[in-house]
Amino acid sequence: MRIAHLEFLIAPDRGHLVIAPAGGGGPDYSQVTADRDVVFQFPGPDHYVFINTVSEGEVDVLMIVQFWDASPDTDPLDWDTCQQDVTATMDLDGDQILIASPTDSDHMCWTGFWPPSLGPHRVRCRSQGRDWTRGLETAPGEEQYLIQLWPDRADPL
């Protein structure tokens, strides 16, 4: 069952967004590719989510973040899987989770939220509107990203 659903617009600076715990020190960008066809990446040991967006600067993208109590449907309607079924683990240790442009050192363009539960969580990412947005003058929110998180529970013995 879904336990939280957040939606917000954010402007990706230079076509990138990162989702990371506020106190985590940030991802290892040496492991990140700028190839826009590689949409989601999980660099570094804590598996931060790095997103290569199509829109840059002035055009906002829509971010949808959902927390679930168990694994949600693996194929939500109308969402692209991008390059593969993108699922990784992120450790939520009680820090606020930030979604920001990694080059925005002044944090002028970011949003944050507190996770409803702590510990290791599975993270699944989807997108839509990238093909439509690429190379076009589009309205804010046409490029969209769905980030789903749920507790990573060990299978019972």
C-alpha positions as CSV (number, residue, x, y, z in Angstrom):
1,M,0.0,0.0,0.0
2,R,1.2,3.5,-0.8
3,I,1.9,5.5,2.4
4,A,3.1,8.8,1.0
5,H,2.9,10.6,-2.3
6,L,4.8,13.9,-3.1
7,E,4.7,15.9,-6.3
8,F,6.8,19.0,-7.0
9,L,8.4,21.0,-9.9
10,I,12.1,21.5,-9.9
11,A,14.5,23.1,-12.5
12,P,17.4,20.9,-13.3
13,D,20.6,22.9,-13.6
14,R,22.6,21.8,-16.7
15,G,20.3,18.8,-17.1
16,H,21.0,16.9,-13.9
17,L,19.3,16.2,-10.6
18,V,20.5,14.2,-7.6
19,I,18.4,12.5,-4.9
20,A,20.5,12.0,-1.7
21,P,20.4,12.2,2.1
22,A,21.2,15.8,3.3
23,G,24.1,14.6,5.5
24,G,25.5,12.0,3.1
25,G,28.2,14.1,1.5
26,G,27.0,13.6,-2.0
27,P,27.6,11.0,-4.7
28,D,30.9,10.2,-6.3
29,Y,30.4,12.1,-9.6
30,S,33.5,10.4,-11.1
31,Q,31.2,7.4,-11.6
32,V,28.5,9.3,-13.4
33,T,28.1,9.6,-17.1
34,A,26.7,12.7,-18.8
35,D,25.1,10.5,-21.6
36,R,21.5,11.7,-21.7
37,D,20.4,8.3,-22.9
38,V,21.4,6.8,-19.5
39,V,18.6,8.3,-17.5
40,F,19.1,7.0,-14.0
41,Q,22.4,6.1,-12.2
42,F,23.3,5.0,-8.7
43,P,26.9,6.2,-8.1
44,G,28.8,5.6,-4.9
45,P,28.4,3.2,-2.0
46,D,25.2,4.7,-0.7
47,H,23.4,4.5,-4.1
48,Y,22.3,8.1,-4.6
49,V,20.0,8.5,-7.5
50,F,21.5,10.7,-10.3
51,I,19.1,11.7,-13.1
52,N,20.2,13.0,-16.5
53,T,17.2,15.1,-17.6
54,V,16.4,16.5,-21.0
55,S,15.2,19.9,-19.8
56,E,17.8,22.4,-18.5
57,G,17.6,25.5,-16.3
58,E,14.4,27.4,-17.1
59,V,12.1,24.5,-17.7
60,D,10.8,22.7,-14.6
61,V,10.4,18.9,-14.5
62,L,7.8,17.1,-12.4
63,M,9.1,14.9,-9.7
64,I,6.8,12.3,-8.1
65,V,8.1,10.6,-5.0
66,Q,6.2,7.7,-3.5
67,F,6.8,5.6,-0.4
68,W,5.3,2.2,-0.2
69,D,5.1,-0.4,2.7
70,A,6.0,-3.2,0.2
71,S,7.1,-3.4,-3.4
72,P,4.7,-1.6,-5.7
73,D,3.6,-2.8,-9.1
74,T,6.7,-3.3,-11.3
75,D,5.1,-1.8,-14.4
76,P,3.1,1.3,-13.5
77,L,0.9,2.5,-16.4
78,D,2.2,5.2,-18.7
79,W,5.8,5.2,-17.3
80,D,8.8,4.2,-19.4
81,T,11.3,1.8,-17.9
82,C,14.2,3.8,-19.5
83,Q,17.3,1.7,-20.1
84,Q,16.3,-1.2,-17.8
85,D,14.3,-2.0,-14.7
86,V,16.2,0.5,-12.6
87,T,16.1,-0.7,-9.0
88,A,18.8,-0.2,-6.3
89,T,19.1,0.2,-2.5
90,M,19.4,3.5,-0.6
91,D,20.0,3.7,3.1
92,L,17.6,6.2,4.8
93,D,19.3,7.1,8.1
94,G,17.0,9.8,9.3
95,D,18.4,12.7,7.3
96,Q,16.2,14.8,5.1
97,I,16.2,13.6,1.5
98,L,17.2,16.3,-0.9
99,I,16.4,16.6,-4.6
100,A,18.7,19.2,-6.1
101,S,20.8,20.2,-9.0
102,P,24.3,18.9,-8.2
103,T,25.9,22.2,-9.5
104,D,23.7,24.3,-7.3
105,S,26.1,24.9,-4.4
106,D,23.8,27.6,-2.9
107,H,20.8,25.3,-2.9
108,M,18.7,27.8,-4.7
109,C,16.9,25.1,-6.7
110,W,16.1,22.1,-4.5
111,T,13.4,20.5,-2.5
112,G,13.5,18.2,0.5
113,F,11.3,15.8,2.4
114,W,11.6,13.5,5.5
115,P,11.3,9.8,4.8
116,P,8.4,8.1,6.6
117,S,10.6,5.1,7.6
118,L,14.3,4.5,8.2
119,G,16.8,1.8,7.1
120,P,17.6,0.3,3.7
121,H,15.0,1.0,1.1
122,R,14.6,-0.3,-2.5
123,V,14.4,2.5,-5.0
124,R,12.7,2.1,-8.5
125,C,12.8,4.9,-11.0
126,R,10.7,5.6,-14.1
127,S,10.3,8.5,-16.5
128,Q,7.8,9.9,-19.1
129,G,7.8,12.8,-21.5
130,R,11.5,12.7,-22.3
131,D,11.0,11.9,-26.0
132,W,8.4,14.6,-26.3
133,T,10.5,17.2,-24.4
134,R,13.8,16.5,-26.2
135,G,14.5,19.4,-28.5
136,L,11.2,21.1,-28.0
137,E,10.0,24.2,-26.2
138,T,7.8,22.6,-23.6
139,A,5.7,23.6,-20.7
140,P,6.9,23.0,-17.1
141,G,6.1,19.5,-15.9
142,E,5.9,17.7,-19.3
143,E,9.1,15.8,-18.5
144,Q,8.3,13.7,-15.4
145,Y,10.1,11.3,-13.1
146,L,8.6,8.7,-10.7
147,I,10.8,7.6,-7.7
148,Q,9.3,4.8,-5.7
149,L,10.8,3.7,-2.3
150,W,9.9,0.8,0.0
151,P,11.6,-1.0,2.9
152,D,14.2,-3.6,1.8
153,R,13.1,-6.4,4.1
154,A,15.0,-9.7,4.1
155,D,13.0,-12.7,3.0
156,P,11.7,-14.7,5.9
157,L,13.4,-18.0,6.5
